[in-house]
Amino acid sequence: MPRPDRSALGGGFTDEMSRLSGEYTALVNQAELLRHRKGDAPSKEEAELWAKAADTCDQIISHSRGLRDLRVQWESRKQDCLENVKKIADLLAPPPPKEPKAPPAAKPAAVSRISTNTDGGAGTASGADPDFSTRNANEDVSAEMIRSWYQDPPDKGLDELVGVRELKERLMEEIGNVDWQVLNNVLGISPVQSYFLYGPPGTGKTELIKAFAGTLMPKGFKFLKLKGGDIHNKYVGSSEKIVDAAFKEAIDAATENPGCILFMDEVEGVCVNRAKSNIQGHESKLTNAFLEARNTLRDCKKRVIFFGATNFPQDVDPAMLDSVSMIRLPLPDEETRAEYFQKIAFPTLTLEPGLTYEDLAAETDNFSFRELEALVKGVKVQLRSVLIKDEGNWVMNEKGEKDQSATDKKLAELVENGGVTLTMELFRKEIKVQNLPMDKSEIRAQLLAFEQGSR
């Protein structure tokens, strides 16, 4: 989403942000002054001041939607405040000694870490896999959390996606190479492959990776997926342990199966560019932990395919970018949009005389896939309304009353048999209603600057 023009937000926004920023600064100063007066001794009062400062950060974050850099800055400050609260709480009331854990009950030898479904999928956190177990769980990373990373087979493969033809061919070649293990070993080709996808929001990065996984999972591969938000934790050090567990779990899954795909979305929040002037201590630690954990893939000699994705590659640490295959996903071009409308969006609709899918594509320049999906949904809602309001479409029962159930079936068959026509007028109306596409000039300028700087 593009950042709003600050000048358009009005003086009210500026005044409120100024007030909250001043409140935060005052609370932090009070906390630091209190610690100094008490001879560097922690206190409950200091913890309360840091907690209030974190609450103030929350208020600022809620006002910063669309202003990404500002939001990231205050989320980082909030994290620092919460870390201070946790540190003070631990100092004031150290946790009691841990009681020795009872040895786990013996499991039957046949029980696997991961249930082996015939379709190559894995259990999910919904409880569909009661036999799930893992050696990578600990006090900070529960087995339930790890189980939630395992994804079921996606409903689409690479051959069902439109656009990005060269990239799909590249990934299909990767899939074909999976079966040449002996030859790969003799040639010294590492079984670990790492890809990094970037581009404007809504360009289909996640869908592409899921489709790639969906093509490999029938071969027995497992698919683990995490987002940056899944990794961040309010407790000091926990985020680093989650990252470490994720990479270890991927290696273990690849050890017990033909291979594993590990996908981390929103990598900019997990592997923060350490060259940034405002990077916080916990961000630097998390970046180091991420890089160390990812480096373990190089030595594991297991078939692990790592994918990272972001809309903001300039915010990712260069040490990460230097060791992966960089792939930019552009906005769908006109040919891809026409293919999308024909094969995905409106395969059963009839276009009005003279209207072509290329005409629809020409109307949607600068649209992302996400915006195309929103547009298509709106068009279909309009069509539904038109069909329902047409009295001639209704089926009457024996009493002469409208039969909704019968009409529902009649209209569904009408759509399936190509009996519903899409007009350019309706299509353009929905574009206007949704005010699409969004302005992408800022994100494009950022990506261009990133690419020019990385050459």
N, C-alpha and C positions, 0 to 999 in steps of 0.2 A: 504494500500500500504506500502511495507517495506521501511524503511528509507535507503537512499543511504549511502554507505560507504564514510565517509568524505574524506578518503585518496584517493578515486577514483575520487573525484570531481576536483582535480587539484589545483595548486597554485592560478589560476585566481579567483576561487570561494572564497578561503580564503582571498586573498587580497581585493576583492570587499566587502566582509562581514566586514572585518576589517575597511575599509574606511568608510562604511556606519555607522557602530557602533560608530566610532569616531565622525562622523558628528552629529549623534543623541546626543551623550554625550555633545558635544560642544554647541548644541542648547539648551539643557536642562540647562546646566550651565549658559549660557547667560540669559535665562529667569529668573532663580532663582536669579542671581546676579542683574538683572535689578529691580526685585521686592524689593530686599534688599536696593538698592540705592534710591528707591523712597519711602522709609519708609513704606514698605508693602502695598503700594497703587497700584492697578491694572492699567494697561495701554494697549493701543492698540498695542504698540510695543511688549509687552510681549505676548499678544494673538497671534501675527503673528509668534513669535518664537515657541510657542507651536504648532501652525498649521504646520509650517515647520517640526518640530520634528515628528508630526503624518505622514506627507508625507514620511519622511525618513523611518519610521516604515513600511509603505506600500511597499517601495522598498525592504526592508529586507524580509518582508513576501513573496513577489513574488519570491525571491531567495531561500526561505526555503521550497519549495514544497518537500514533502517526509520526511522532518526533523520535525516531529510533535512537539516535545518538544520545539524546537527553534521557530517554527511558533507560538505556543500558547503563549510563552513568549513575543514575539514582538506584537502579537495581543493585549495582555493585556496592554503593554506599550502604544500602539496606543490609546487604550480606555482611559487610564489615561490622555494622551495629549489632546484628544478631550473633556474630562470632564473639564480640566483646561480652554480650550478655551471657553466653554459654561459658566463656572462660571464667567470668566472675562467679557464676553459679557453681562451677566445679571447685573453685578455690574456697568458697564459703562453706560448701557442703560436699566434700569429696564423696564419691559413690562408695557404698559399702563393699567390702571384699567380695569377690565373686565366689559363689558356692560351686564346688566341683560339679560338673554336669554328669548326669547318669549316662553310662555308655548307651549308645543307640541300639535299639532292638535289631537283632540280626535279620537281614532280609534274605529271601530266597535267592539263590544264585542266578536265577533266570531274570530277575528284575534288572532293568536297564536304567541308566540315568534319564533317558528320554524315551518315551513310548514310541515304538516304531509302527506308525500307521502304514497301511499298504500303499497309500498315495504319496508317501514320502513326507507327510506333514508331521508336525509335532504338537504336543499338548499345549493348551493355553491356560491362562490364569483363571479361566472360568471353572476349573476343576475337572475338565475332561480327561485329565491325565493323572489319576491317583497314584501311579507308580513313579512319578517324577522324583528324581533325587540328583543332587549335585554336590561335588566336593568344594565348590567355589562359594557356597553360602557362608556368611559369618554374621556377627552381631549387627553390622551396618547394611549388609546386603542379604536379604532373606531369600530362601529358596522360592518363595512365592513370587518375589520380584523377578528373579532370574527366569522362572517359568513363563512369566508374562512377556519376556522378550521373544520367545519362540512364536513364529507366525504360522498360521495355516496356509496351505497353498493358495496363492491368488487365483482369481477366476479368469485372468488373461495371461497369455504368453506374448512374447515379443512380436510374433507374426500377426497379432491382432491389434497392435498399435499403429496409428497413422503418423506419418512424418518421420523425421530423423533417420533417414534411410541408411546413410553411411555408418552412423553410430550403431544401429541395429545389426548391420552386417558385421561390424567389429565385435559386438557382443555375441553374436551367433557363432562367429569363429572361435571365440573364447569357450563357448559351450561345447563346440566340436572337439576342441583340444583336450577337454577333460578326459576323454576315453583313451588318450595316448600316454598313459602313465609311464610305461617302460621306456618308450622313446624319449619322453621328456626327461626322465632320470639320466639316461645315457648322454643326452645333449646338455645336461646341466641346467635345464630350464626350471626356474623356481616355481613351485606349485602355488606360491602366494602371489596374488595379483591385487593391485590397489588402484582404485579409480576415484576421482574427485569431480563431482558434477556441480557446476555453478551456472547461474544465469538469472534473469528476472523472475520474480515470483509468478507461479502459475504456469511455468513452461513444461511441466510434466516430469520433473526430476524423480519424484517419488514413484510415480506410476511406471516409469521406465525401469527403475531398479526392482520394483515388485514384479514386473513382467519378466525380467531377467531371472529372478528367483523362481517364478512360476514355471519357467522352462527347464530349470535344473532340478527342482524338487522331485519330479518323477524319477530322476536318477538316484534318489536317496539323499540329496543335499538337504541340510537344515538351513533355516532362514531366521536370523536374529535381527531385530530392529529396535533401535532406541532413538529418542529425540533428545536434544539438549536439555529440555525441561525435565526429562526423566532422570537425568544425571545430577542436576543441581539439588543440593540438600542443605538444609539450614544448619546442620551440625558440622563442626570443623572436621575436615579430613574425610568425611563420608563420601563426598563426590569423587575423590581420588580412588577410593576403594571400589566404587561402582564401576568406574572406568576399567580398573584393573580386572575386576571380576568378569566384565563383558568380554574382554579379549581372551582371558583364560577359558571362559565358557566356549567361545568360538573354536579355540584350539582343541578343547576336549571333544566338542561335537564333531569336528573334522577327524578326530582320532577314531571315534566309534562309528563313523559313517563315511561315505565316499568324499564328503566335503562339507563346507559350511560357508554361507554368505553372511557377513556381518555388515549391517547398514546403520550408520549413525547420521541422523539428520540434524540440521541446525548446528553444524560443527563449529561455527564461529563463537558459540557460547561455551564450548568445551575445550577448544584449542585456540585460545585468544592470542592475537598477535602481541608478542612481548615487547615489540618496538613502540607500541602505543604509549603516548605520554601519560595517560590517565589510568593505566592498568593497575589493578589492585593486587594486594599480596595473595589473596586466595585464588585469583584468576591465574596468576603466574604459577602457583603450585599445581593447579589443575592442568594447565598446559604441559608442564613438565611430566606430570603423571600420565597424561594422554600419550605423549611422545614416547615415553619409556615403555608403556604397555603396547603401543603399536609396533615398536621395534622388536618385540618378542616374536612377532609373526615371521620375521626374516629367518629366524633360527629354528622355527618349529618343524619345518619340512612337512607340513600338513597342507591339505588343499583348502586354504582359506582365501576367500575373495572378499576384500574389504571395499566398501563404498562409503564415501563421505559426500555430503551435499550441503549447499548453502546458497543463499541469495546475496551474501556479502563476502566474497572471497578476500577482499582487502582487509577484513578483520580477522583472518585466519593466520596463524603463525607460519612464516616462510619455511620453517623446518619441516612442517607437514606437507606443504605444497611441493617442495623439492623432491619428494620421494614417491609421488603418485602420478598417474596419468591424468592430466588435466583435460576435462571435457566441458566445453561450454554448450548449454542448451539454449538456442535462440528462441524467440517468439515464432510461432508457426507461420510459415510463409503462405502465399496465396494458394499454391498448389496443395499444400497440406490442409489448409482450411476447407478447400473444396472437397477433398477426400474425406475429411471429418464429417462434413454435412451429409455427404452421400452415404457413407458406410456406418457412421456411428450415430449421428444426430437424427436424421430424417429418412431412414431406409424404407419406411413403409408409407411415407407421405407422398402425394403427387404434387409436383410443382405446377403452378398456373402456366398456361400457354406462354411460351417465349421466355420463361424464367429458367435459369440454369444454376447449378451448384457453383459455377464460377462467378455468377452474378452475386450470390450470397457471400462468397469469399471476398469479392471486391468491396463489399459493404463493411467488412470487419477487419480492415487493416489495423495493425498495432494491437490486436486482441491477443491475450494469452489464452491457453487452454482453459484455465479457470474461468475467465470471462466468457469464453465461448459456451462453456457448460451452463453458466448462469443465464446467458441469453437464450439458449435452447430450452432450458426449463421454463423460462418466462413465456416463450413462444407457445410451448405445449399447453401451458396453463390457459393462455388466451384461446387456443383452439378448443380446448375442453369447454370453456365457457360458451363459445359460439355454438358448439354442437348441442349443448344442453339447453340453451335458450331457444333453439330452433324448434318450434312446436311440431313441425313436420317429422322430426326425428323420434318423437315419443311413441311408444307402444301402449295401446289401451287394453285393459282387461275386459272381461265379460260384462262388468258393470259400467263400462265406459269411463273408468278412472285411469289415470296415468300409472303405468306399471314401471316403477323405477328399476327393478331388478332386470326385467326383460329389456328395457331400454339400454341399460348398462351393457348387457351382452351384445345387443345389436350394434351399438356404437363402437365397441371394442372390435367386433368383426369388420366393421366398416373401415376402421383404421388399418387393421392387419391386411385387408384386401386392397389397400391403395385407394380407398374411396374418399379420402379427406384431402383437400387441396390447401397447400400453403401459398399465400400471396406475398408479394414484395411489400405491399402496404402494411400487412400485419407484422412482417419481419422488421421493417424500419420503425414501426410504432414501438415495438419492444425495445429496440436499441435506444430510442429516445427516452422511454420510461425509465430504463435502468441507468441512463447517463453513462454509457460505455463508449470507448474504453477509458480506463484510468490513465492519467498522465504518467508516463514512464521516463521522462527526460532525465530526471535526477538519477534513477537507478542505472540508466544507460550510460550517463556521464561517469558514474562511479566505476562501472565495469570497464569502460574504455580506459580510464585512468589506471585501473589495476593492470590491465593487459599491457598497456604501454610501459608501465613501470616494471613489469616482470620480464620484459624482453631482454 
